[in-house]
């Protein structure tokens, strides 16, 4: 977590500035506290199944949000009805569409203490995952919504969901963007929108792909509400009257919920080590967002043309604003590629900053080719070990392609080699015979020449002797 991460030597100016800022301006932590909201002796809860009628909601991956929200809302209603001293209402019990204002007005008509709007999520590019709670950006509803949101999302985290946080969003007018929250805050009635998970992302879809899962969400919503309100149930045998909640504020927005309209401030990568034979690549990642939490990262190996699916940022806790500002990213680079790596850091509002790029100075090698080359080298020396490696692996082994270069070819190998050796022997004999013949002829020619010179010399000497006077 921030403040505990060691800084690698040479990480640079931005890393040091990040550490200084985080030390001076730490995010608030969710600590135990009492409930901000006073409901009096009577508690009224209104549950709003989102969408309905012609308003289907998201329909990604064959889901229909308006039907999903009804299943979850009914389960929440039934569970909350088991608690003592609480009145529970639904904004709709049939497949009809209500305006946001109509939903809030119904809640106000029954003097609701809290309005829970039930939803499921999807993203434009189908790359987001996790659960989130939206609340008003303005006090006192903001702090109340944050306390409930921490209670619910903490339970979702234990279930295995990724947590995107308790969030706010402003419209162009500077008021709450979502109608349910806008109209509720105007009536000083706390409300939240619960986005249980993303139906269009594989890591989330398993949490909502059956009716029982949808009902389980409803029961979890009810339990979180019971814990928030400190309810007890003689039927269920539970008592949350002494349950403490996250530290919050009734006079000002909780800092971690404030909308962040800027991308992360720092994002850097640095090479730690790599192995061009195995494709292993380790990079040091340093990033910071001074206004919100870092939630995800993704990376590119082709210089930013394509990016990997988003992964959870290490140490990310959207409920407290904490995250690891430095971590090691371990990648496996495909063989025969020369990557240019870029990393993206995403904050809680899905804004991102791209890092510097790192380009490999050489191409990563193919392990199979290296293995084959190693096998050829072993068997090419004619040793017994090289031949045994082929025979023990058989035709399905990685060494099959090297059999033509090794001794162990199988039965009949000796018979195939004999004709080659005999022809070589005949060639050598023929060359030797021709050489001896040439030597013999040359020697004969030399000898004949010597005899001729000797005969001429004798004739000359005989002629001189005859011509001398007597």
C-alpha positions, 0 to 999 in steps of 0.5 A: 500500500502507499507509504509502505512501498520501497522505491527502486534506485533510479526510479526517477523524479516522478516517483519521489514526487509521488511519495512526497505528495502521498505522505503529505496528503493521504487519502482518508481511511474507512474506520469504525464509526456510528451511523450518521443518519437518525431514523427515529422510532420508525424505519421505512425502506423503499426498494426500486427495481430499475427499468421496466416496461419498454425500458429494458436496461442492458441486454448484453450477453442475452441478459435483460436488466429489467427482469434481473432487477425485479428478481433481486429487488423481490429477494431484498424485500423478502429478506428485509421483511424478516427484520423487526420494526421496519416497513419495506416497499417496492416502487413497482411490482409489475413490468411497468416503466416509471420515470425517475421522478415518479420513483422518488415521489413514491418513496417520498409519499411513504416517508422513506428513510432510504431509497435503494435503486437496483441495477446491473451494469455493462460498459461500452467496450465490454472491458469494465468489471466490478461492483460500485455504488453511486450516491449524491455528491452533496451532504448530508446524503453523500456521507450517508450513502458512503456508509451504506456503500462501504457496508455493501461493497465490503460484503461483495469483496468477500464474495469475490467481486472487484470493487469500483467504489462509492462514487459521485457524478455531476451533470452540466448544471453542477447537480447530481447527474443521475435522476434518482439521486438528484430528486432524492437529494432535493428532498433530503432523502438518502438514496443510492444506485447499486450496480451489482456487477457487469453482465458483459464481462467474463469475470463478472458474468458468473455472479449473475448468470442464474436466478439464484445468484440474482436472489443472493444479491438481493439477500446481500443487499438486505443484510447490508441495509440491516447492518447499516440501520442496526436492525435485529431479527428474531426470525433470523436470530441476528442483532446488528444494533451495535454494528459500527460503520465506516468513518464518514461526514455529514457536513461535507462530501467524503473525499474518496467519493468526489468525482475525478475529471483528470487522468492519473498524474504519473505512469512510468515503466522501467526494465528490470530484467528479461530472458530472450530465450524463455520470453520472460520480461519483468518491468517496474511500474510506477504510477499515481493519481492525486485525486482518486484511486487507481483501479486497473492497468492494461499493457500493449506489446505492439506500441499501443495498437492493441491492449490487453484486457484490464487487470486489477491494479495491485493493492487497489482499495476504492473504499479507502483510496489506497493502492500500490504506487510501484509494482513489478509487472511480469510478462511472457513475450511471444516468440519471434517478436520484438515488442514495444511495451506501453502500460495504461493506468486507469483511475476510478472514473476510467480515465487513463494515462499511458506510460513511456514505451520500452522497445526490446533491442532484439527479437525474442527467440523460439524455445522450440527452435532452440530445443531442436538446435540443442538436440542437433548439437548433442547428437551430431557429436556421435556420442552414445548419449546423443543417440540414446536421446533419439531412441528413448523419445521416439517419433513423437519427440522434439528430436524427430526432426534431427533423426537424419543427422544422427546415428540411431536410424533404426533397423537396416542402418548398417546395410545402408552404409556398406554400399557407400563404404565399398564404392569409396574403397574402389575409388581410392584403389583406382586413384592409387592404381592410376598414380602408380601407373603414372609414376611407372611411365614417368620413371620409364621415360626418364630411364630411356632418356638416360640411356640415349644420352649415355649412348650418344656420349659413347659414340662421341668418344669413339669418334675422337679416338679414330681421328687421332694421328698414329 
